[in-house]
């Protein structure tokens, strides 16, 4: 069996049939920082990009740069939270802020999930964690007050597991720190499950009354077998339908839902079934994701899935896009569709545009122009949650892992994330003109492949560019980030091989799905 690297993924050949594992991110060769030979380099990049499109390469969705896999322990004492944000403030003409609050608790672990989550339904733990989170909010009062608060997002995990009194405590604390948050924040969002809305409408209405404007509800599919495959437990298609109807009836301004392409056993027919029914349910926002099974997800650890590279999934993307546009949605991003004037994901859009994000809570990441960081380990555990609660109570939280951003890495961050609508003149504060020999050939290759419009200094994705945006984004990764990412995933792959060897031949089952190596 032969292997080759395509857009950062180690792909098995010659069958090309669609399963690949995460390998070194080599990506396309980056042009050297010189204009000498640029026509040749541009031609080479054009062909590499064209080949990736023709081969149907599907990299993971690019929602952050550098990715978490590039984070490493920070030098002790180099960074303090006030120091990071003071340095960041100097890089922004208009000081703005996105606020992200992480609640790591879930009552089950979905097989494809690699987010920072722990399993707990203990309300005593919720009480202690909420108090710690509120303490951390107060400790960041000066940072929050120094900026215009644009969005608030309570993510996880499953924050909807908290009781209304926990949310009231959080929102009251926000009011102490930033009294007018309800009038200045254009989006106040929480992640929820279908059952947390359908089975507890009174509690969900209480959140709306407190100021909630958006709920992000993971649906993944409306086909029973695929719901079970995702590990969604008892949340069947009836619960999903009731959740959507309940959110409409309660007057939630923005209900965000999602579907996933690529589950084992999914067919074009079952995909069309989910797309058609969800469009008919009329949520204000819909996202469609290619299934990404990273090595730290349970599906990968057990061997049930490797990274699914199925070029035919682009046909499912095309079908969903056509249906949603016909139902009056507009495309906001490579994965997201919204009802004009109502739906969308403001925090994500603003973060991509370069508005910094302050992440509070265990496992939360903060994004600035000088340092992307976490105040704890990237690996979730009950011990880490307990350590967070103690350190928050004692005011001892400080950046411990992250990635220091040079001006060049700031440029790459915007190019990776924000080619939807990017004014290159805005990047001059990070010295874009000094790096045109590196970045312009990639943009030229994107334009010649029909992925972007070049409108003076403005770059905008075409419809084809939305479709292949993640392929283009990989081309802006720096060498150091690729190396760190490769090291991280090589270590995960090695750990998974050891774990699967220890599992032996006995299958591991989650919600009836056979997770024996090779089964899918």
C-alpha positions in Angstrom: 0.0 0.0 0.0 1.4 3.4 -1.0 0.9 6.7 0.8 1.2 10.3 -0.2 0.5 13.7 1.4 -2.3 15.8 0.0 -3.1 19.1 1.7 -1.6 18.0 4.9 -3.1 14.5 5.0 -1.5 11.2 4.6 -3.6 9.5 2.0 -3.6 5.8 1.2 -3.3 4.9 -2.5 -3.8 3.4 -5.1 -7.5 2.9 -4.3 -8.1 6.5 -3.5 -11.4 5.4 -2.1 -11.6 7.8 0.7 -10.0 6.9 4.0 -7.0 8.8 5.1 -5.2 9.4 8.3 -3.7 12.6 9.6 -0.1 12.9 8.5 2.5 15.6 8.3 1.2 18.9 7.1 3.6 19.6 4.3 1.0 21.3 2.1 2.1 22.9 -1.1 5.6 24.2 -1.3 5.7 27.8 -0.2 7.5 30.2 -2.6 10.7 31.7 -1.3 10.7 35.4 -0.2 11.9 36.7 -3.5 10.3 37.8 -6.7 12.9 36.1 -8.7 11.3 33.2 -10.6 7.8 34.2 -9.5 6.1 33.2 -12.8 7.4 29.6 -12.3 6.3 29.6 -8.7 2.9 31.0 -9.5 2.4 28.3 -12.2 3.5 25.6 -9.8 1.1 26.8 -7.1 -1.7 27.0 -9.7 -1.2 23.4 -10.7 -0.9 22.2 -7.1 -4.1 23.9 -6.2 -5.8 22.6 -9.3 -4.7 19.1 -8.5 -6.1 19.3 -5.0 -9.4 20.4 -6.4 -9.5 17.8 -9.1 -8.7 15.1 -6.5 -11.4 16.2 -4.2 -9.2 16.8 -1.2 -11.2 17.6 1.9 -9.0 19.2 4.7 -10.6 19.9 8.1 -12.7 23.0 8.5 -10.3 25.9 9.3 -11.8 27.8 12.2 -8.6 29.0 14.0 -5.0 29.7 13.1 -2.6 28.6 14.5 -4.6 25.4 15.4 -4.6 24.0 18.9 -2.1 21.4 17.7 0.6 24.2 17.4 0.3 25.2 21.1 3.2 24.4 23.3 4.1 25.3 26.9 5.0 29.0 27.3 8.2 30.2 29.0 7.4 30.6 32.6 6.9 34.2 33.6 7.1 35.6 30.1 3.4 36.4 29.8 0.7 37.7 32.1 -2.9 38.1 31.1 -2.9 41.9 31.6 0.4 42.1 29.6 -1.0 40.1 26.7 -4.1 42.3 26.4 -2.2 45.6 26.8 0.1 44.6 24.0 -2.8 43.6 21.8 -4.7 46.8 22.4 -1.9 48.7 20.6 -2.6 46.8 17.4 -6.2 47.9 17.0 -7.6 51.3 16.0 -11.0 50.4 17.3 -10.8 48.3 20.5 -13.4 45.6 20.3 -13.9 42.2 22.0 -15.5 38.8 21.6 -16.1 37.0 24.9 -16.2 33.2 25.0 -17.1 31.3 28.1 -16.4 27.6 28.1 -18.5 25.1 30.0 -16.9 21.6 29.5 -19.6 19.3 30.7 -21.5 16.7 28.6 -23.7 13.8 29.6 -22.2 11.7 26.8 -19.3 12.0 24.3 -20.0 12.0 20.6 -17.7 9.7 18.7 -16.4 12.4 16.3 -15.9 15.1 19.0 -12.4 16.2 20.0 -13.4 19.3 21.9 -12.5 20.1 25.5 -15.2 18.1 27.3 -15.6 16.0 30.4 -18.6 13.8 31.3 -20.5 15.1 34.4 -24.1 15.7 35.4 -23.2 16.6 39.0 -24.9 19.8 40.0 -22.4 20.4 42.9 -19.7 20.4 40.3 -21.7 22.8 38.2 -22.1 25.1 41.2 -18.4 25.2 41.9 -17.5 25.6 38.3 -20.0 28.5 37.8 -18.5 30.3 40.8 -15.0 29.9 39.4 -16.1 31.2 36.0 -17.7 34.2 37.6 -14.5 34.9 39.6 -12.5 34.8 36.4 -14.9 37.2 34.7 -14.4 39.7 37.5 -10.7 39.2 37.3 -10.8 40.3 33.7 -13.1 43.3 34.3 -10.5 45.9 33.2 -9.7 44.0 29.9 -13.4 43.7 29.1 -14.3 47.3 30.0 -11.4 48.7 27.8 -13.1 47.4 24.7 -16.5 47.4 23.0 -18.1 44.1 23.8 -19.4 42.7 20.5 -20.5 39.2 21.2 -20.9 36.7 24.1 -20.8 32.9 23.4 -21.2 30.2 26.0 -19.8 27.1 24.5 -18.7 23.6 25.5 -19.4 20.9 26.1 -23.1 21.3 26.6 -23.7 24.5 28.6 -27.4 23.8 28.5 -26.8 21.2 31.1 -26.5 24.1 33.6 -29.6 25.2 35.4 -31.2 28.6 34.9 -29.7 29.8 38.2 -26.2 29.1 36.9 -26.9 31.3 33.8 -28.5 34.0 36.0 -25.3 34.0 38.1 -23.1 34.3 35.0 -25.3 37.1 33.4 -25.4 39.0 36.7 -21.6 38.9 36.9 -21.4 40.2 33.4 -23.7 43.0 34.4 -21.3 43.9 37.2 -18.4 44.1 34.8 -20.1 45.5 31.8 -23.5 46.9 32.8 -24.9 47.5 29.2 -23.9 44.1 27.7 -27.5 43.4 26.7 -27.6 46.5 24.5 -24.1 46.5 23.1 -23.6 42.8 22.4 -25.1 42.0 19.0 -25.1 38.2 19.7 -25.5 36.3 23.0 -25.3 32.6 22.2 -25.3 29.3 24.0 -24.7 25.7 22.8 -27.6 23.4 23.4 -28.8 19.9 22.6 -32.2 19.2 21.0 -33.5 17.6 24.2 -32.4 20.6 26.3 -34.9 22.7 24.3 -37.6 20.2 23.5 -37.8 18.6 27.0 -37.3 21.8 29.1 -39.0 24.6 27.2 -39.6 26.6 30.4 -35.9 26.6 31.3 -35.0 27.6 27.7 -37.5 30.4 27.8 -35.8 31.7 30.9 -32.5 32.0 29.0 -34.2 34.0 26.3 -35.7 36.3 28.9 -32.2 36.7 30.4 -30.9 38.0 27.0 -30.1 34.9 24.9 -30.3 35.7 21.2 -28.8 32.6 19.6 -28.7 28.9 20.3 -26.3 26.5 18.5 -27.9 23.1 18.4 -26.0 20.0 17.1 -28.3 17.9 15.0 -25.9 16.2 12.6 -28.6 14.2 10.8 -32.4 13.6 10.6 -31.9 9.9 9.7 -32.2 7.5 12.8 -29.3 5.3 11.9 -27.0 8.3 11.4 -28.1 9.9 14.6 -27.1 6.7 16.4 -23.8 6.5 14.5 -23.0 10.0 15.8 -23.4 8.8 19.4 -26.4 11.1 20.1 -28.0 8.6 22.4 -31.8 9.2 22.9 -32.0 12.3 20.8 -34.0 10.9 17.9 -35.4 12.8 15.0 -38.7 13.5 16.8 -36.8 15.3 19.6 -35.0 17.3 16.9 -38.2 18.4 15.3 -39.8 19.3 18.6 -36.7 21.4 19.5 -36.8 23.4 16.3 -40.6 24.0 16.7 -40.1 25.0 20.4 -37.4 27.5 19.6 -39.6 29.1 17.0 -42.6 29.2 19.3 -40.5 30.8 22.1 -39.3 33.6 19.9 -35.6 32.8 19.8 -34.1 35.2 17.3 -31.5 32.8 15.9 -31.6 29.0 16.0 -28.4 27.6 14.5 -28.4 23.9 13.4 -26.0 21.7 11.6 -25.7 18.6 9.4 -22.6 16.4 8.9 -21.6 14.7 5.6 -19.6 11.4 5.8 -21.0 9.1 8.5 -20.6 5.4 7.8 -23.7 4.2 6.0 -24.8 7.7 4.9 -25.9 7.7 1.2 -26.7 10.5 -1.2 -30.4 9.6 -0.6 -30.2 9.9 3.2 -28.2 13.1 2.9 -30.9 14.6 0.7 -33.5 13.5 3.2 -31.8 15.4 6.0 -31.2 18.5 3.9 -34.7 18.7 2.6 -36.3 18.2 6.0 -34.1 20.7 7.8 -34.7 23.3 5.1 -38.4 22.7 5.6 -38.1 23.2 9.4 -36.7 26.8 8.7 -34.0 27.3 11.3 -32.4 30.7 10.9 -28.9 29.3 10.5 -27.7 26.0 9.0 -24.1 24.7 8.9 -23.0 21.7 6.8 -19.7 20.0 7.8 -17.6 17.3 6.3 -17.0 14.7 8.9 -13.6 15.3 10.5 -12.4 12.5 12.8 -9.2 13.9 14.3 -6.9 11.4 16.1 -8.0 12.6 19.5 -11.6 11.8 18.8 -13.1 8.5 20.1 -13.9 7.2 16.6 -10.2 7.5 15.7 -8.9 6.1 19.0 -10.9 3.0 18.6 -10.1 2.5 15.0 -13.7 2.7 13.8 -12.9 5.7 11.6 -9.8 7.2 10.1 -10.0 10.6 8.5 -12.7 10.3 5.9 -11.5 11.6 2.5 -14.4 11.0 0.1 -14.3 13.3 -2.9 -17.9 12.4 -3.7 -18.9 14.3 -0.5 -18.5 17.5 -2.5 -21.6 16.4 -4.5 -23.5 16.5 -1.1 -22.1 20.0 -0.5 -23.5 21.1 -3.9 -26.9 19.6 -3.2 -27.2 21.3 0.2 -26.1 24.6 -1.1 -28.6 24.5 -3.9 -31.5 23.6 -1.6 -30.7 26.2 1.1 -30.3 29.0 -1.5 -33.7 28.0 -3.0 -35.2 28.2 0.4 -34.1 31.8 0.9 -30.8 31.4 2.7 -27.6 33.2 1.8 -24.2 31.7 2.2 -22.2 33.4 5.1 -19.2 31.1 5.1 -17.8 27.9 3.6 -20.0 25.9 5.9 -22.8 28.2 7.0 -26.1 29.5 5.5 -28.4 32.1 7.1 -31.7 33.8 6.7 -30.9 37.4 5.7 -31.1 39.9 8.6 -31.8 37.2 11.2 -29.3 34.3 11.2 -25.5 33.9 11.2 -22.7 33.5 13.6 -21.4 37.0 14.5 -18.7 35.9 16.9 -17.1 33.6 14.2 -17.3 36.3 11.5 -15.8 39.0 13.8 -13.0 36.6 15.0 -12.1 35.9 11.4 -12.0 39.6 10.7 -9.4 40.0 13.5 -11.5 41.1 16.5 -9.7 39.5 19.5 -11.5 36.8 21.5 -11.2 36.5 25.3 -11.8 32.9 26.3 -12.6 32.2 30.0 -13.2 28.8 31.6 -11.2 25.6 31.5 -10.1 24.6 28.0 -11.0 28.1 26.6 -8.6 29.6 24.1 -8.0 33.3 23.8 -7.0 34.8 20.4 -5.1 38.1 20.3 -2.6 39.7 17.9 0.4 38.9 20.1 -0.4 35.5 21.7 -3.0 32.8 21.3 -3.2 31.0 24.6 -4.8 28.8 27.2 -4.6 29.0 30.9 -4.3 25.2 31.3 -3.6 22.0 29.4 -5.0 21.2 26.0 -6.0 17.8 27.2 -9.3 17.6 29.0 -9.7 15.7 32.3 -11.6 15.9 35.6 -8.3 16.8 37.3 -7.9 19.8 35.0 -11.4 21.0 35.8 -10.6 20.7 39.5 -7.3 22.5 39.1 -9.1 25.3 37.2 -11.7 25.7 39.9 -8.9 26.0 42.6 -6.8 28.4 40.5 -9.7 30.6 39.6 -10.8 30.9 43.2 -7.2 31.8 44.2 -6.7 34.2 41.3 -3.8 32.2 40.0 -4.7 31.6 36.3 -2.1 32.7 33.8 -1.2 31.7 30.2 0.6 28.4 30.3 0.3 27.1 26.8 -0.1 28.8 23.4 1.6 30.3 20.4 3.4 33.6 20.1 2.4 35.5 17.0 4.9 37.4 14.9 3.6 40.0 12.4 4.0 37.4 9.7 1.9 34.9 11.6 -0.8 37.6 12.1 -0.8 38.0 8.3 -1.2 34.2 7.9 -4.0 34.1 10.4 -6.1 36.6 8.4 -5.3 34.9 5.1 -6.1 31.4 6.5 -9.4 32.6 8.0 -10.7 35.6 6.3 -10.5 35.4 2.5 -14.3 35.5 2.4 -14.0 39.3 2.3 -10.5 40.7 3.1 -9.1 44.1 2.5 -5.3 43.6 2.2 -4.7 47.3 3.0 -5.9 46.5 6.6 -3.0 44.1 7.0 -0.3 46.8 6.4 -0.1 47.3 10.2 1.5 43.8 10.2 3.8 44.6 7.2 1.9 42.9 4.4 3.9 44.7 1.6 7.1 43.2 2.9 5.6 39.7 2.4 3.9 40.0 -1.0 6.4 37.7 -2.6 5.1 34.9 -0.3 1.4 35.6 -0.4 0.6 37.1 -3.7 1.5 34.0 -5.7 -0.9 32.0 -3.6 -3.6 34.6 -4.2 -2.8 34.6 -7.9 -3.1 30.8 -8.0 -6.4 31.1 -6.3 -7.7 33.7 -8.8 -6.5 31.6 -11.8 -8.3 28.6 -10.4 -11.5 30.6 -10.0 -11.5 30.7 -6.2 -11.3 34.4 -5.5 -12.1 37.8 -7.0 -9.2 40.3 -6.9 -10.8 43.8 -6.6 -7.8 46.1 -6.0 -6.8 45.4 -2.4 -9.9 43.5 -1.7 -10.1 39.7 -1.9 -13.4 37.9 -2.0 -14.2 34.2 -2.4 -16.2 33.1 -5.4 -18.9 30.4 -5.0 -16.2 27.9 -6.1 -13.9 29.5 -3.5 -16.5 28.9 -0.7 -16.6 25.3 -1.7 -12.8 24.8 -1.6 -11.9 27.4 1.0 -10.2 25.0 3.3 -8.0 23.7 0.5 -6.9 27.3 -0.1 -6.4 28.1 3.6 -3.9 25.3 4.1 -1.6 27.0 1.5 -1.1 29.9 3.9 0.2 27.8 6.8 3.8 28.7 7.9 6.6 26.1 8.1 6.8 26.3 12.0 3.1 25.8 12.4 3.2 22.8 10.0 6.1 21.3 12.0 4.3 21.7 15.3 1.1 20.3 13.9 2.9 17.3 12.5 4.6 16.6 15.8 1.4 16.8 17.7 -0.6 14.4 15.5 2.3 11.9 15.1 2.3 11.6 18.9 -1.5 11.1 18.9 -1.3 8.5 16.2 1.4 6.6 18.2 -0.8 6.8 21.4 -3.8 5.5 19.4 -1.9 2.5 18.1 -0.8 1.6 21.6 -4.4 2.0 22.9 -5.9 -0.1 20.1 -3.3 -2.8 20.7 -4.3 -2.9 24.3 -8.0 -3.2 23.4 -7.4 -6.5 21.7 -10.0 -8.0 19.4 -13.0 -7.3 21.6 -15.2 -4.6 20.0 -16.0 -1.5 21.9 -19.6 -0.3 21.5 -21.1 3.2 21.8 -24.9 3.4 21.3 -24.8 0.2 19.3 -22.1 1.1 16.9 -19.4 -1.5 16.3 -16.1 0.3 16.9 -13.8 -2.7 16.3 -10.8 -1.7 14.1 -11.9 -1.9 10.5 -15.6 -1.9 11.3 -17.6 1.0 9.8 
